[in-house]
Amino acid sequence: MKQSDQQTVLMRQPQILCVDSDAADLALLEAVFAPRGYGIIQSATGKQALEILTRQPIDLILLDTVLPGIDGFTVCARIRAVERFREIPIIMMSALRSREDLLRGLETGADHYLFKPLDHDEMIAHVKLLIGRKKRRETFDDICRDMNILTLLGQETLGAAGSSRFDFQLHFEKILRLLLRKTSDILEKPRTVIAGLPAESEAGQWHHYEYAFQEFSRVKLAYNPLAGFVLPEQGRQKIFVLHETATDSETKTILQNFRARNVPVENGICYLSHDLCLMALNYGQDIGAGHLNFFRQLTLLSHLFHALSGKQDAAKAFDYGIYALARAAEAADDDGGSHIHRVGEYCGIIAERLGMKEEFIQTISLQAILHDIGKLYTPREILRKTEPLTAQENIEARKHTLWGAKIIGGHAYLRIAQMIALNHHERWDGTGYPRGLKGDAIPVEARIAAFADQYDTLRMARPGKPQIDHATVTKILNQGDDRVKPQHFDPLVLKAFRETAFLFEEVYQRRKG
């Protein structure tokens, strides 16, 4: 991070609005918080405090209950009534140790209530906690907003992709503009992106992207930032977080290459593949799961754009993109690679037995491999958990259906993939999720994929679950057990399985490695 950037970040210290009619108390609050890096804004009345809120950003409010004119309880209620102020933490203070006042303060929307004389350690701890929580929530909201924009951008761009040659650079730079920090106070974004197309030439093509004076800038690099680094083989990819203190040899090689060119790197995220490499450098805050999820979605879209640019046949480019997405899903789940490809083959077997057209059979065989793509956004600790999930964890795990549909987008070519991702946990009897669809309301491709996925899930060995043989799984699907019931499946799909079950066993044995 450049010195000028550091100075701007320092100016953006958390702002605390202190509202108290006692000048001595205001002076005390400033003496406590100013040396700790907080900006203090003082107000002696509730009316003045409300006016200040409309003029400048506030990160937390310390609000006394006894004020001239409008009392603190009324001020708190008025703040909470305005949507754009609702997320500002409020700590109320009072010299009156009344339980009724404490409850009243919490009922009007205060996050915490402190009694005077103030315990400084307790007050500092709560201020730090509440401001930190507010910043994390804002970062999450910003990332979600950008993810929605990115998804819409991808759908718009792919929807416009026709038979003419696709301009990768133009569309790629659109998504980089969304990723990069335009001004130095947007700390949840990286300052710099280094992008390369290693396979384009022997030396590769590398560019440095950033905003300079709020203008988007692209500069071609005269060096290879991955010199001495072995890229993943064709068809594989790697994503990891960069830290200045990293000790593994691969990360140290990348950092040394940047240092040799006087490029400062404090942190970053790297995505490396044979065809496309992206390095987002110098986020203004610690890199969390939200940053990784957004970056992962961005790289998937970049890969698909690159595929479209190199193929005259858009359909083949989409197929390439599907495999790229599926490989990303493999990384999210330890046995995901074999599972998703088996499910694709099972779907083709059932579709053929049902008498579907050849085009549908080929499409579902390919696009069903994306059924679990939404697990990219499921926390790994949930995916790897061996004990039963808690209610909240179960809610989080089920969201992979919604995330999957969102990642795939609404392009007509990917309609079957999107319908499968969204609906492959719906059940024929209406007891599934995420929408509780029933019978023919469930798209046929999802009914087929739901059965294929269930067969393979029963067969697989997982942490805390042994592998089950084909005969036992067939019996469970036909007769049911404590969790799986025949009525969960389309009767015609179940009948097609009975008539082709030996082919399922052949696929499983061939692809179980």
Residue, then its C-alpha position, 0 to 999 in steps of 0.5 A: m500500500k502506497q504512503s498516500d493510501q495509508q494516510t487516507v486510511l488513517m483519516r478514515q478512523p471510526q467516528i463516535l458520536c458522543v451525546d451528553s449535556d455534561a461538558a466534563d463527561l464529553a471531555l472524558l469520553e474524548a480523553v478515553f477514545a481519541p488516543r485509541g484511534y477513534g474520531i470523536i464528535q460531540s453533541a450536547t443535545g439530542k436535536q443536534a445529534l440528529e442533525i449531525l447524523t444527516r451530515q456525516p458518517i457515524d460508526l457508533i453513538l454513545l448516548d446519555t439518557v438525560l438531555p435537554g429538550i429531547d431525551g435520549f430514549t426518544v433520540c434512540a427511537r428516532i434514529r432506529a426509525v430511519e432505515r439508513f441509521r438503523e445499523i449504527p450501534i447505540i450505547m446508552m449511558s445513565a447515572l440513574r441505575s434503574r432497571e426500568d430505564l435499562l429495559r426502556g433503552l433496550e426496547t427503543g433499540a439500544d445495543h447496550y446500556l452502561f451505568k455511570p460512573l462508566d467502567h472504561d474497560e467495559m465501555i472500550a470493549h463494547v465499543k470495539l465489539l460493536i464497531g467491528r460487528k458493524k464493519r463486518r456486516e457492511t463488508f458482507d453487504d457490499i460483497c453481496r451487492d457486488m456479487n449480484i451486480l457480477t451475476l447480472l453482468g455475466q447474464e447480460t454479457l452471455g446473453a449478448a454473446g452471438s456468433s461473432r468473435f467475443d471480445f474477451q478484453l472488453h468484458f474482462e475489464k468490466i468485471l475487474r472494474l467491479l473488483l478493484r478499489k476505486t477510492s482508497d476508503i473502499l477497504e473491502k476491495p483490492r488496490t491492484v489486480i495482476a492478470g495473465l494469460p500464460a498460454e497465449s504466448e511463450a512469455g505470457q501476457w501480463h497486465h497491471y490494473e488499478y484505479a489511478f485518480q479514479e481512472f481505470s488504468r491498465v499497464k502491460l508488464a515487462y516481467n512475468p510475476l510467476a517466474g519460477f512458479v509451476l502452473p497447474e496442469q491443463g484442466r486444473q486450478k489453484i486458489f489461495v490467500l497471499h500473506e507477507t508472512a507466508t512460509d510455503s515455497e510457492t507463495k514465497t516465490i510469488l512474493q519475491n518476484f513482486r519484491a524484486r520489482n518493488v511491488p508491495v504486497e501486504n495480502g491478496i488472493c491468487y487464482l492460477s490455471h494453465d489459461l488464466c491467472l488472477m492476483a488481487l493484491n492489497y485489500g485494505q482489511d483482512i481477507g475473509a470468506g466473503h472476499l474469497n467467494f466473490f473472487r471465486q465467482l469472478t474467476l469462473l466468469s472470467h474463465l467462461f469469457h476467455a473460452l468464448s473469446g477463443k471459440q467460434d462455436a459458442a456452444k462449445a465455449f459454454d461446454y468448456g465453461i461448464y467443465a471449468l465450473a465443475r472443476a471449481a465445485e470439485a475443489a469445494d468437496d473432497d469427493g466432489g469430482s467423481h460424484i458430479h461426473r457419476v451423477g451426469e452419467y446416471c442422468g443420461i441413462i435415465a433420460e435415455r430410458l425415458g425416451m427423451k430426445e438425443e439433444f436432451i440426453q446429451t445436455i442433461s449428461l453434461q449440465a447435471i455435473l453442475h448440480d452442486i456448484g452452489k457448494l462453493y459458497t457453503p462453509r467448508e466446516i459444514l461440508r466436512k462435518t461428521e456429526p449431525l448439522t445444527a438447525q442453523e448449519n442445515i439452513e446454511a447447507r440448503k442454500h447451495t441450491l439457491w447459490g447454484a442457480k445464481i452462479i449459473g445464471g439465466h442464459a438459455y443455453l444453461r437453463i437445464a443446469q440452472m433448473i437442476a441446481l435449484n431443484h435437485h433437492e425437491r421431492w415428488d411428495g412435496t417434502g423437499y427444498p428450497r421451495g417445497l415443489k410437488g409432482d410435475a411442478i418440479p422440472v423433469e431434469a431436476r427429478i432425474a438429477a434428484f434420483a441420480d444424486q440420491y443414488d450416488t450419495l447413498r453409495m459413497a463413503r463419507p466421513g462418518k458414513p461407510q460405502i454401501d453396496h449397489a444391492t443395498v442402495t437399490k433396496i433402500l430406493n425401492q422400499g425406503d428406510d428411515r430417511v429415504k422413501p420411494q415417494h420422494f421420487d418421480p415414479l417414472v424415474l424410479k421405474a427407469f432406474r429399476e430397468t437400468a440399475f446394472l448400468f448405474e453399478e457399472v458407472y460407479q465402479r468405473r468412476k469410483g477412483 
